[in-house]
């Protein structure tokens, strides 16, 4: 757009908060000034003429009397003087009129310049004749062609530019017009402007006024958003909402209720369906807008609705009836709550209560509900069976009176402590509770009893009574078994030494048998002693096998270190006649085993090797890496394939009998 000379501005100063120059303001101000000027002029003319005549007559008479002139000549002088004065008055009047018009023009110019909104007056071609400072500030630079300058503000968006061209066309045709257009910058709306076009028919000029309506547009947008939220809330509220008129026709239905009825809101509000068509109850004789008999006003009631698909479902309706402005028609404001979920909850609650009562009644332990006063409110059949009393002797009675006399004080103190909020650290053991030989454990837990209507919640106790008679019997049996186990362990501890004594006895029997042949009188007695000794030895072996108990604690070990720590003990055990040697392989790695068990095995092997060499000899312990390709099974134990460390104990004795090979790892068993 070509830049032209600045648009003229008539006033150098802009008064603060000055009014805008509108068409009505211009006309009103001009009319007032014109009327005031006319009135003042008339008053001035009359006053001037009267004063002039008086002055002229006085001066004329004075001149005639002083000069002695004739009256005819004096009258001519008076007329000349009057003419001069009238001419002077008319000239002054015109000058004053010019002054007044100039002042009005100045006021109008100042008002035009002081307007807060941009304003410009153009000719028929759109060229600016005069523009105010707000216009020049809004445009940013001054153009002689005002329409093009304003159009540049709305040129980024094609649609907006087309709307502005309509305003230009109206201005060309001399028709007033206005429009609200957005100023688009970078694809976004930066501001809104209302453009008012007012042609001046007598002059052919056009007044353009541009008002900033951005704040109003933002407020309108906020209102629209709030309205949209409200509409969305009404449509998707978790309850149904409707309004019907006095004929029962739907005037409003939200989407929630429409979905419940299997149709759309438009089908209900635009169709012939009425309220009574979807309510299943018989509604003869009541207003069409009522939801049920006796529910014509501001009431609440439950009824049933039928969907488009024929499904009948329960609802709860709360409505008010209000009169319209005409005072003749009415409408309802109705809220519908779908009772199907509530019915499901009630059924689930009822089923849960039934399950609870069934569990309560059929619980394998006795259960009782106590008030704070220790009165039994409810109990199950198991408790009655446990204490061997009928229900009428337990319900509504103080529970403490049911406890054996020697334990009542203790039980009462425990239960009151729990009622005060303390936890029961351990159950109370009661004996002779119903059955003289019965053992019952009593547990207590505080809880809140369901209050009756009009009463405050009350703390109570829930008691659990478990029959521990059989458990106590089993505990006694276990204690007896543990005693037997202790005896077995004690026997195992001495069995090894006792086995050595038996070995000596059997050995001496063999020596006696060498001296006493079968024909000897003492042979039978010696054989009897030997046989009994062998039986005793077998019993000792069985006792050792039976008493074996081990608790394994595997951990990562270094075989070389374990044997080094054990070497001193082994040398003391084998004595001075036996030499102990160690031969360790390379790359043994670590093993995971119970160190105590491993040491016991090594000790047993070395001691057995010592015993196999009564005259002394050499015991060699060798460690090597062993690769096992296939699994090896020994009785119930299986050694899987893998890398292992082999520990070999060799001696120079007589060896181990084959029948003892399976028992070489038994503790205290001598091979």
LOLODREN-778014 format. One record per residue (C-alpha): chain; x negated, y negated, z negated. Coordinates in Angstrom, 1 decimal. Layout:
N
A:X:Y:Z
...
END
This chain:
671
A:0.0:0.0:0.0
A:-1.4:-3.4:1.0
A:-2.2:-5.7:-1.9
A:-0.7:-9.2:-1.5
A:-0.8:-12.4:-3.3
A:0.3:-12.5:-6.9
A:4.0:-12.8:-7.7
A:4.7:-16.2:-9.2
A:5.4:-16.4:-12.9
A:7.3:-19.5:-14.0
A:6.4:-19.6:-17.8
A:3.0:-19.2:-19.3
A:4.2:-17.9:-22.7
A:6.5:-15.1:-23.6
A:8.5:-15.6:-26.9
A:8.5:-12.7:-29.2
A:11.8:-10.6:-29.1
A:13.1:-12.8:-26.4
A:16.4:-11.6:-24.8
A:16.5:-10.0:-21.4
A:17.8:-11.9:-18.4
A:20.8:-10.1:-17.2
A:23.4:-11.1:-14.6
A:26.0:-11.9:-17.2
A:23.4:-14.0:-19.2
A:22.5:-16.0:-16.1
A:26.1:-16.8:-15.2
A:27.1:-17.6:-18.8
A:24.2:-19.9:-19.4
A:24.7:-21.8:-16.1
A:28.4:-22.2:-16.7
A:27.8:-23.6:-20.2
A:25.1:-26.0:-19.0
A:27.3:-27.2:-16.1
A:30.4:-27.8:-18.4
A:28.3:-29.6:-21.0
A:26.6:-31.8:-18.4
A:29.9:-32.8:-16.8
A:31.5:-33.8:-20.1
A:28.5:-35.9:-21.1
A:28.3:-37.6:-17.7
A:32.0:-38.6:-17.9
A:31.6:-40.1:-21.3
A:28.4:-42.0:-20.3
A:30.1:-43.4:-17.1
A:33.2:-44.7:-19.0
A:31.0:-46.2:-21.8
A:28.7:-47.8:-19.3
A:31.5:-49.3:-17.1
A:33.2:-50.8:-20.1
A:30.1:-52.2:-21.6
A:29.0:-53.6:-18.2
A:32.3:-55.4:-17.7
A:32.2:-56.9:-21.1
A:28.7:-58.1:-20.6
A:29.4:-59.5:-17.1
A:32.5:-61.4:-18.2
A:30.7:-62.8:-21.2
A:27.7:-63.8:-19.2
A:29.8:-65.3:-16.4
A:31.9:-67.4:-18.6
A:28.8:-68.6:-20.4
A:27.1:-69.5:-17.2
A:30.1:-71.5:-15.9
A:30.5:-73.5:-19.0
A:26.9:-74.3:-19.3
A:26.2:-75.0:-15.7
A:29.4:-76.7:-14.9
A:29.9:-74.6:-11.9
A:33.1:-73.9:-10.2
A:34.9:-70.7:-11.2
A:34.9:-69.3:-7.6
A:31.2:-69.4:-7.4
A:30.8:-67.9:-10.9
A:33.1:-65.0:-9.9
A:30.8:-64.2:-7.0
A:27.8:-64.1:-9.2
A:29.6:-61.9:-11.6
A:30.4:-59.4:-8.8
A:26.8:-59.4:-7.6
A:25.6:-58.7:-11.0
A:28.1:-55.9:-11.6
A:27.2:-54.3:-8.3
A:23.5:-54.3:-9.3
A:24.4:-52.8:-12.7
A:26.6:-50.1:-11.1
A:23.9:-49.1:-8.7
A:21.4:-48.9:-11.5
A:23.8:-46.7:-13.5
A:24.4:-44.3:-10.6
A:20.7:-43.9:-10.0
A:20.0:-43.2:-13.6
A:22.8:-40.7:-13.7
A:21.3:-38.8:-10.8
A:17.9:-38.9:-12.3
A:19.3:-37.5:-15.6
A:21.1:-34.7:-13.7
A:17.9:-33.7:-12.0
A:16.2:-33.7:-15.4
A:18.9:-31.5:-16.8
A:18.8:-29.0:-13.9
A:15.0:-28.8:-14.3
A:15.4:-28.1:-18.0
A:17.9:-25.4:-17.3
A:15.6:-23.9:-14.7
A:12.8:-23.9:-17.2
A:14.9:-22.2:-19.9
A:16.1:-19.5:-17.4
A:12.5:-19.0:-16.2
A:11.3:-18.6:-19.8
A:14.1:-16.2:-20.6
A:13.4:-14.2:-17.4
A:9.7:-14.0:-18.2
A:10.3:-13.1:-21.9
A:12.4:-10.0:-21.0
A:10.9:-6.9:-22.5
A:11.9:-4.7:-19.5
A:10.3:-5.2:-16.1
A:12.5:-7.4:-13.8
A:11.9:-8.7:-10.3
A:14.0:-10.6:-7.8
A:13.4:-9.7:-4.1
A:14.7:-10.9:-0.8
A:16.7:-8.7:1.6
A:13.5:-7.1:2.8
A:12.3:-6.1:-0.6
A:9.6:-8.7:-1.0
A:9.2:-10.1:-4.4
A:10.3:-13.7:-5.0
A:9.7:-13.8:-8.7
A:8.7:-11.1:-11.3
A:8.4:-11.3:-15.0
A:5.3:-10.4:-17.0
A:6.7:-7.0:-18.1
A:7.0:-6.0:-14.4
A:3.5:-7.0:-13.6
A:2.2:-5.1:-16.7
A:4.1:-2.0:-15.8
A:3.0:-2.0:-12.1
A:-0.5:-2.7:-13.2
A:-1.2:-5.0:-10.3
A:0.9:-7.5:-8.4
A:2.5:-6.8:-5.1
A:4.5:-9.1:-2.9
A:6.6:-6.1:-1.7
A:8.3:-5.1:-5.0
A:10.3:-2.2:-3.6
A:7.2:-0.5:-2.4
A:5.4:-1.1:-5.6
A:8.2:0.4:-7.7
A:8.6:3.3:-5.2
A:4.9:4.1:-5.8
A:5.7:4.9:-9.4
A:8.2:7.7:-8.3
A:6.4:9.0:-5.2
A:4.7:12.1:-6.8
A:7.8:14.2:-6.9
A:9.8:14.6:-3.6
A:13.2:14.8:-5.3
A:12.6:11.8:-7.5
A:11.3:9.8:-4.5
A:14.5:10.7:-2.5
A:16.6:9.4:-5.4
A:14.8:6.1:-5.4
A:15.3:5.8:-1.7
A:19.0:5.9:-2.3
A:18.7:2.9:-4.6
A:16.7:1.0:-1.9
A:19.4:1.8:0.6
A:22.1:0.4:-1.8
A:20.0:-2.7:-2.2
A:19.8:-3.2:1.6
A:23.5:-2.8:1.9
A:24.2:-5.3:-0.9
A:25.8:-2.7:-3.1
A:25.0:-2.6:-6.9
A:23.6:0.7:-8.0
A:21.6:2.3:-10.8
A:19.8:5.5:-11.5
A:17.7:7.3:-14.1
A:14.4:8.6:-12.7
A:11.4:10.3:-14.3
A:7.9:9.1:-13.7
A:5.9:12.3:-12.8
A:2.2:12.4:-13.4
A:0.1:15.5:-12.8
A:3.2:17.6:-12.4
A:4.6:16.6:-15.8
A:7.2:14.0:-16.7
A:5.3:11.1:-18.3
A:8.3:8.8:-18.9
A:11.9:8.0:-17.9
A:13.1:4.8:-16.3
A:16.6:3.5:-15.6
A:16.6:1.3:-12.5
A:19.5:-1.2:-12.1
A:20.0:-2.9:-8.7
A:22.2:-6.0:-8.6
A:22.5:-7.8:-5.3
A:23.2:-11.6:-5.3
A:25.7:-12.0:-2.4
A:25.5:-15.8:-2.0
A:21.7:-15.8:-1.7
A:21.0:-12.4:-0.2
A:18.5:-11.7:-3.1
A:18.4:-8.6:-5.2
A:17.7:-8.4:-8.9
A:15.8:-5.2:-10.0
A:15.7:-4.3:-13.6
A:13.7:-1.3:-14.9
A:14.4:-0.1:-18.4
A:12.3:2.4:-20.4
A:14.7:5.2:-21.5
A:12.0:7.7:-22.5
A:13.0:7.7:-26.2
A:16.6:8.2:-25.3
A:15.7:11.0:-22.9
A:13.6:12.7:-25.6
A:16.5:12.3:-28.1
A:18.9:13.7:-25.5
A:16.5:16.6:-24.9
A:16.2:17.3:-28.6
A:20.0:17.2:-28.8
A:20.3:19.6:-25.9
A:17.8:22.0:-27.5
A:19.6:21.9:-30.7
A:22.9:22.5:-28.9
A:21.3:25.4:-27.1
A:20.1:26.8:-30.3
A:23.5:26.4:-31.8
A:25.1:28.1:-28.8
A:22.6:30.9:-29.0
A:23.2:31.2:-32.7
A:27.0:31.3:-32.2
A:26.7:33.8:-29.3
A:24.3:36.2:-31.0
A:25.3:35.8:-34.6
A:25.4:39.1:-36.6
A:29.1:38.6:-37.0
A:31.9:38.2:-34.5
A:33.4:34.7:-34.1
A:36.6:33.8:-32.2
A:39.3:31.2:-32.0
A:42.9:31.6:-30.8
A:45.7:29.2:-30.3
A:49.2:29.3:-31.5
A:50.1:31.8:-28.7
A:47.3:34.2:-29.7
A:45.2:33.5:-26.6
A:41.5:33.5:-27.1
A:39.9:30.0:-26.7
A:36.4:31.1:-27.8
A:34.8:34.5:-28.4
A:31.1:34.9:-29.1
A:29.0:37.6:-27.4
A:28.7:39.8:-30.5
A:32.5:40.3:-30.8
A:32.8:40.8:-27.0
A:30.1:43.5:-27.1
A:32.0:45.2:-30.0
A:35.1:45.1:-27.8
A:33.3:46.5:-24.8
A:33.8:43.4:-22.5
A:32.5:40.0:-21.8
A:33.5:36.7:-23.5
A:34.8:35.4:-20.2
A:37.2:38.4:-19.9
A:38.7:37.5:-23.2
A:38.9:33.7:-22.9
A:39.9:33.7:-19.2
A:42.2:36.8:-19.2
A:45.7:37.5:-20.5
A:44.4:39.6:-23.5
A:45.7:38.3:-26.8
A:44.7:38.8:-30.4
A:47.5:41.3:-31.1
A:46.4:43.4:-28.1
A:43.2:44.4:-29.8
A:44.5:44.8:-33.3
A:45.8:48.3:-33.8
A:48.2:47.6:-36.7
A:51.9:46.9:-36.1
A:52.3:43.1:-36.1
A:55.9:42.5:-35.4
A:57.5:39.4:-36.9
A:54.3:37.5:-37.6
A:52.7:34.6:-35.7
A:50.6:35.6:-32.7
A:47.5:34.1:-34.2
A:47.7:36.0:-37.5
A:45.5:39.0:-38.0
A:48.0:40.9:-40.1
A:51.2:40.7:-42.1
A:50.9:38.1:-44.8
A:47.6:36.8:-43.3
A:48.8:33.7:-41.5
A:46.7:31.1:-43.3
A:43.4:30.7:-44.9
A:43.0:34.3:-45.9
A:40.8:37.3:-45.7
A:41.8:40.8:-44.8
A:40.7:44.2:-43.4
A:42.2:45.7:-40.3
A:41.3:47.7:-37.2
A:40.4:46.6:-33.7
A:40.5:48.6:-30.5
A:37.7:48.2:-27.8
A:38.2:48.2:-24.1
A:37.1:51.8:-24.1
A:39.7:52.8:-26.7
A:37.4:53.1:-29.7
A:39.1:52.0:-32.9
A:36.8:50.5:-35.5
A:37.3:48.8:-38.9
A:36.7:45.1:-39.3
A:37.0:42.5:-42.0
A:38.4:39.1:-40.8
A:38.1:35.8:-42.6
A:39.9:32.9:-40.9
A:41.3:29.5:-41.4
A:44.1:27.8:-39.3
A:43.8:24.1:-38.5
A:46.1:21.8:-36.6
A:44.9:20.0:-33.5
A:44.9:16.3:-33.0
A:48.3:16.3:-31.4
A:49.8:17.7:-34.6
A:51.8:20.3:-32.6
A:49.3:22.9:-31.6
A:46.8:24.8:-33.7
A:43.7:27.0:-33.5
A:42.0:29.4:-35.8
A:38.4:29.6:-36.9
A:37.8:33.3:-37.5
A:34.8:35.4:-38.6
A:34.8:39.1:-37.9
A:32.6:41.5:-39.8
A:32.1:45.0:-38.4
A:32.7:47.5:-41.2
A:31.3:50.5:-39.4
A:27.8:50.1:-40.9
A:29.3:49.5:-44.3
A:31.4:52.6:-43.9
A:28.3:54.5:-42.9
A:26.5:53.1:-46.0
A:29.4:54.1:-48.2
A:29.4:57.6:-46.8
A:25.6:57.8:-47.2
A:25.9:56.5:-50.8
A:28.6:59.0:-51.5
A:26.6:61.8:-50.0
A:23.5:60.6:-52.0
A:25.6:60.6:-55.2
A:26.8:64.1:-54.5
A:23.3:65.3:-53.9
A:22.1:63.6:-57.1
A:24.9:65.2:-59.1
A:24.1:68.5:-57.6
A:20.4:68.2:-58.4
A:21.3:66.9:-61.8
A:23.7:69.8:-62.5
A:21.5:72.5:-61.0
A:18.1:71.2:-62.2
A:15.9:74.0:-63.6
A:15.2:71.8:-66.7
A:17.6:70.3:-69.1
A:18.4:66.6:-68.4
A:20.3:64.2:-70.7
A:21.2:60.5:-70.5
A:21.2:58.7:-73.8
A:22.3:55.2:-74.9
A:20.1:53.0:-77.0
A:22.1:54.4:-80.0
A:20.9:57.9:-79.0
A:24.4:58.9:-78.1
A:24.4:61.5:-75.3
A:26.3:60.1:-72.3
A:25.8:62.9:-69.9
A:23.9:66.2:-69.7
A:23.6:69.1:-67.3
A:24.4:72.8:-67.9
A:20.7:73.8:-68.1
A:20.4:71.7:-71.3
A:23.5:73.3:-72.8
A:22.1:76.7:-72.0
A:18.7:75.8:-73.4
A:20.0:74.6:-76.8
A:22.8:77.2:-76.8
A:25.6:74.7:-77.5
A:28.9:73.9:-75.7
A:29.4:70.5:-74.1
A:31.8:69.2:-76.7
A:29.1:69.6:-79.4
A:26.6:67.6:-77.3
A:28.4:64.9:-75.4
A:29.1:61.7:-77.3
A:27.0:62.9:-80.2
A:23.7:61.6:-81.6
A:20.9:63.6:-80.0
A:18.8:63.4:-83.1
A:21.3:65.6:-85.0
A:20.7:68.4:-82.5
A:17.0:68.5:-83.3
A:15.7:70.9:-85.9
A:15.6:69.3:-89.3
A:11.9:69.4:-89.8
A:11.3:67.5:-86.5
A:14.1:64.9:-86.6
A:12.0:62.1:-88.0
A:9.2:62.6:-85.6
A:11.5:62.9:-82.5
A:13.5:59.8:-83.6
A:10.3:57.7:-83.9
A:9.0:58.9:-80.5
A:12.3:58.1:-78.7
A:12.7:54.7:-80.3
A:9.1:53.9:-79.2
A:9.9:54.8:-75.6
A:13.1:52.7:-75.8
A:10.9:49.7:-76.8
A:8.8:50.2:-73.6
A:6.0:52.4:-74.7
A:5.0:55.4:-72.6
A:5.2:58.9:-74.1
A:1.6:60.0:-74.0
A:2.4:63.7:-74.4
A:5.6:65.7:-74.7
A:7.1:66.7:-78.1
A:6.9:70.4:-78.7
A:10.0:71.8:-80.4
A:10.3:75.3:-81.7
A:13.5:77.0:-82.8
A:15.6:74.6:-80.7
A:18.6:76.8:-80.0
A:16.6:80.0:-80.0
A:14.4:80.7:-83.0
A:11.7:82.0:-80.7
A:12.1:79.4:-78.0
A:9.5:76.7:-77.4
A:10.9:73.5:-75.7
A:8.9:70.5:-74.5
A:10.7:67.2:-74.7
A:9.9:64.3:-72.3
A:11.6:60.8:-72.5
A:11.7:57.9:-70.0
A:13.4:54.6:-70.4
A:15.8:53.4:-67.7
A:18.7:51.0:-67.3
A:22.2:52.4:-67.6
A:24.7:51.2:-65.0
A:26.7:48.5:-66.8
A:30.5:48.7:-66.9
A:32.5:45.8:-65.5
A:32.1:42.7:-67.6
A:29.2:44.0:-69.6
A:25.5:43.4:-69.5
A:23.0:46.1:-68.4
A:21.9:48.3:-71.3
A:18.6:50.2:-71.7
A:18.9:53.9:-72.2
A:16.8:57.1:-72.2
A:16.5:59.9:-69.8
A:15.4:63.1:-71.6
A:13.9:66.2:-69.9
A:13.8:69.4:-71.9
A:11.7:72.2:-70.3
A:11.6:75.8:-71.6
A:8.0:76.6:-72.2
A:8.6:79.9:-74.0
A:7.2:82.1:-71.2
A:4.3:79.7:-70.6
A:3.4:79.8:-74.3
A:3.5:83.6:-74.1
A:1.3:83.6:-71.1
A:-1.1:81.2:-72.8
A:-1.3:83.6:-75.7
A:-2.1:86.4:-73.2
A:-4.7:84.2:-71.5
A:-6.3:83.5:-74.9
A:-6.4:87.2:-75.6
A:-7.9:87.8:-72.1
A:-10.5:85.2:-72.8
A:-11.4:86.9:-76.0
A:-11.8:90.1:-74.1
A:-13.9:88.3:-71.5
A:-16.1:86.9:-74.3
A:-16.6:90.4:-75.6
A:-17.4:91.6:-72.2
A:-20.0:88.9:-71.8
A:-21.4:89.7:-75.1
A:-21.5:93.4:-74.2
A:-23.2:92.5:-70.9
A:-25.8:90.6:-72.8
A:-26.8:93.6:-74.9
A:-26.1:96.3:-72.3
A:-29.4:96.0:-70.6
A:-31.3:96.6:-73.8
A:-28.9:99.3:-74.8
A:-29.5:100.9:-71.4
A:-33.2:101.0:-72.2
A:-32.5:102.9:-75.5
A:-30.3:105.4:-73.6
A:-33.1:105.9:-71.1
A:-35.5:106.7:-73.9
A:-33.0:109.1:-75.5
A:-32.5:110.9:-72.2
A:-36.2:111.0:-71.6
A:-36.9:112.5:-75.0
A:-34.1:115.1:-74.3
A:-36.0:116.0:-71.1
A:-39.2:116.5:-73.2
A:-37.4:118.7:-75.6
A:-35.9:120.7:-72.8
A:-39.4:121.5:-71.6
A:-40.2:123.0:-75.0
A:-36.8:124.7:-75.4
A:-35.9:127.0:-72.6
A:-32.4:128.1:-71.8
A:-32.7:131.1:-74.0
A:-33.7:129.0:-77.0
A:-31.1:128.5:-79.8
A:-31.5:124.7:-79.6
A:-31.2:124.4:-75.8
A:-27.4:123.9:-75.8
A:-27.5:121.2:-78.4
A:-30.2:119.3:-76.5
A:-28.2:119.6:-73.3
A:-25.2:118.2:-75.1
A:-27.2:115.3:-76.3
A:-28.5:114.6:-72.7
A:-25.1:114.8:-71.2
A:-23.6:112.4:-73.7
A:-26.6:110.1:-73.1
A:-25.9:110.1:-69.4
A:-22.3:109.4:-70.0
A:-23.2:106.5:-72.2
A:-25.6:105.2:-69.5
A:-22.8:105.3:-66.9
A:-20.5:103.4:-69.3
A:-23.2:100.8:-69.8
A:-23.5:100.4:-66.0
A:-19.8:100.0:-65.6
A:-19.7:97.4:-68.5
A:-22.5:95.4:-66.8
A:-20.6:95.4:-63.5
A:-17.3:94.4:-65.1
A:-18.8:91.6:-67.2
A:-20.5:89.8:-64.3
A:-19.3:86.2:-63.9
A:-21.0:83.5:-61.9
A:-20.3:79.9:-61.0
A:-22.3:79.0:-57.9
A:-23.6:75.4:-57.3
A:-25.3:75.4:-53.9
A:-27.8:72.7:-53.2
A:-30.6:72.0:-50.7
A:-33.8:73.8:-51.9
A:-37.4:74.2:-50.9
A:-38.2:78.0:-51.3
A:-41.9:77.3:-51.8
A:-41.2:74.8:-54.6
A:-38.7:77.1:-56.4
A:-41.2:80.0:-56.4
A:-44.0:77.7:-57.6
A:-41.9:76.6:-60.6
A:-40.9:80.2:-61.3
A:-44.4:81.6:-61.1
A:-45.5:81.0:-64.7
A:-42.3:82.7:-66.0
A:-42.8:85.6:-63.7
A:-46.4:86.1:-64.9
A:-45.4:86.1:-68.5
A:-42.7:88.7:-67.8
A:-44.8:91.2:-65.8
A:-47.7:91.2:-68.3
A:-51.4:91.3:-67.9
A:-51.5:94.7:-66.1
A:-49.6:93.4:-63.1
A:-51.0:90.9:-60.6
A:-48.6:88.5:-58.9
A:-49.3:87.1:-55.4
A:-47.5:84.6:-53.1
A:-47.8:84.6:-49.3
A:-45.8:81.7:-47.7
A:-45.1:81.4:-44.0
A:-45.1:78.2:-41.9
A:-42.2:76.0:-41.0
A:-39.9:77.6:-43.5
A:-37.5:74.6:-43.7
A:-34.9:74.0:-46.4
A:-32.2:76.3:-47.6
A:-28.9:75.7:-49.4
A:-28.3:78.1:-52.3
A:-27.6:78.2:-56.1
A:-31.0:77.8:-57.7
A:-30.0:79.8:-60.8
A:-28.8:82.7:-58.8
A:-31.9:82.7:-56.6
A:-34.2:82.6:-59.6
A:-32.2:85.4:-61.3
A:-32.5:87.6:-58.2
A:-36.3:87.0:-58.0
A:-36.7:87.7:-61.7
A:-34.7:90.9:-61.5
A:-36.7:92.1:-58.5
A:-40.1:91.3:-60.2
A:-39.1:92.8:-63.5
A:-37.9:96.0:-61.7
A:-41.1:96.1:-59.8
A:-43.0:95.8:-63.1
A:-41.0:98.6:-64.6
A:-41.7:100.7:-61.6
A:-45.5:100.3:-62.3
A:-46.0:101.3:-65.9
A:-49.7:101.6:-65.4
A:-50.0:98.3:-63.7
A:-50.4:97.2:-60.1
A:-49.7:94.4:-57.7
A:-46.5:92.5:-56.9
A:-46.5:90.4:-53.6
A:-43.8:87.8:-52.8
A:-43.8:86.9:-49.1
A:-41.7:84.1:-47.4
A:-41.1:84.0:-43.6
A:-38.8:82.5:-41.1
A:-36.1:85.0:-39.9
A:-34.0:84.7:-36.8
A:-30.8:86.7:-37.1
A:-29.3:87.5:-33.7
A:-26.2:89.5:-34.8
A:-24.0:89.3:-37.9
A:-24.8:91.6:-40.8
A:-22.0:92.9:-43.1
A:-22.6:94.2:-46.6
A:-19.3:95.5:-48.1
A:-17.1:92.4:-47.9
A:-19.8:89.9:-47.3
A:-20.9:88.9:-43.8
A:-24.1:87.1:-42.9
A:-23.6:85.2:-39.6
A:-26.3:84.8:-37.0
A:-28.7:81.9:-37.5
A:-32.1:80.8:-38.9
A:-32.9:82.1:-42.4
A:-35.8:82.3:-44.8
A:-36.7:85.8:-45.7
A:-38.1:86.5:-49.3
A:-39.7:89.9:-49.7
A:-40.8:91.4:-53.0
A:-43.2:94.3:-52.7
A:-44.7:96.5:-55.5
A:-46.8:99.6:-55.8
A:-44.3:101.5:-57.9
A:-42.2:104.6:-57.3
A:-39.3:102.7:-55.6
A:-35.6:102.3:-56.2
A:-33.2:105.2:-56.1
A:-30.8:105.0:-53.2
A:-27.8:105.0:-55.4
A:-29.0:101.8:-57.1
A:-29.6:99.8:-53.9
A:-26.1:98.4:-53.9
A:-26.5:97.1:-57.4
A:-29.9:95.5:-57.3
A:-28.4:92.0:-57.6
A:-26.2:92.8:-60.6
A:-27.3:90.8:-63.7
A:-29.0:92.9:-66.4
A:-28.9:95.9:-64.3
A:-32.2:97.8:-64.3
A:-33.2:99.8:-61.2
END
